[in-house]
């Protein structure tokens, strides 16, 4: 049985003294011994989903918070070590913090009559979920979130997680900073199995998407619960196993919004609509940029020219900045006059992007000075897709052709012998591509497998894949 546990731990704010924190405690039990290790790959995928979700969508500068992540993973995720690390973690929590805890691993119910669930760690020792939930609820934080995703049976089913586009810039601040109380969600009601695949648990995958769509925990859970129940009902019918029950996620409690739901934006500081709110007036240090993801750096670089009304031609940038209240597009504006501070900050961001394996260039363009510059041999759309997880928001607006290119970039790095003449010519211009006739079934990393799954899912939603000659 697999358990994915997400809990939001809330940090402190002392006016004029310290910023509030978003404190995450992440436990990924992907180091089980052979007899219990069938879920290790699924837990690893959960770790990609959760860590990317936090790092890509929480902007420390814009939110006025610090993001603190504690990870316990693999063979270190023993029962005693996890609880010891959690006690250390708990001592840092303050009243205005948000606390996020995620546990992914086995879940067991030793005594069904007791109606209590236990978490089973990598040393196969178990601890009471209810007892841990009680400790989390009692933390001195304004918001705590606990989500458990238990018991994976590995059907082959592709998880839908909804066809709607995700827009985390409109939801994450509300979910993490504008709620109070305790979100306590488990993947399945007492006595039920929870389903999953090697691409993650049904609850974790669906919840991660709905957190990027909705502003209230009530709505997030409602949509996730409905979809998980429907998906598992469909799966059980296809398996024809009368002993299985559909998985119905259960919320023991949900936090209350602390914003006016009739006018939610009134509670959001202006700075939240930026990645780096003062990048037009302050020189940004390289050390500050190193803590950001390539996803965030891409938007931070382009928001410098967006302040001047830059006319973007890239779908992702149009989607992103079209939702910023401060962005006023000037038709045909491709060469805005930038200050020395802005020029220096763009140069600094580009330098860090290159150090991190970027930049990525959605829609076949490379953005170096904030301007879309076409070149004869364009860089990869996602040069880091063999080492870092992609986010749905980064790929959902690509055309079918570009989705196919992004997918085949991963195979090209392994020397895949493309049959398509167009793909042979396209990747033949890439300096790294060396065709290997025997590389028809390359050995892919877990990150690459996850990114291929994401791209193929978007292709399916768009009616693809693209057909090459």
Buried (B, 14 or more C-beta within 10 A) or exposed (E): BBBBBBBBBBBBBEEEEEBBBBBBBBBBBBBBEEEBBBBBBBBBBBBBBBBBBBBBBBBBBBBBBBBBBBBBBBEBBBBEBBBEBBEEBBEBBBBBBBBBBBBBBBBBBEEEEEEBBBBBBBBBBBBEBEEBBEBBBEBBBBBBBBBBBBBBBBBEBEBBBBEEEBBBBBBBBBBBBBBEBBBBBBBBBEEBBBBBBBBBBBBBBBBBBBBBBBBBBBBBBBBBBBBBBEBBBBBBEEBEEEEBBBBBBBBBBBBEBBBEEEEBEEBBEEBBBBBBBEBBEEEBEEEEBEEBBBBBBBBBBBBBBBBBBBBBEBBBBBBBBEEBEEBEBEEEBEEBEBEEBBEBBBEBBBEBBEEBBBBBBBBBBBBBBBBBEEEEEBBBBBBBBBEBBBBBBBBBBBBBBBBBBBBBBBBBBBBBEBEBEEBBEBBEEBEEBEEEEEBEEBEBEBBBBBBBBBBBBBBEBBEBBBEBE
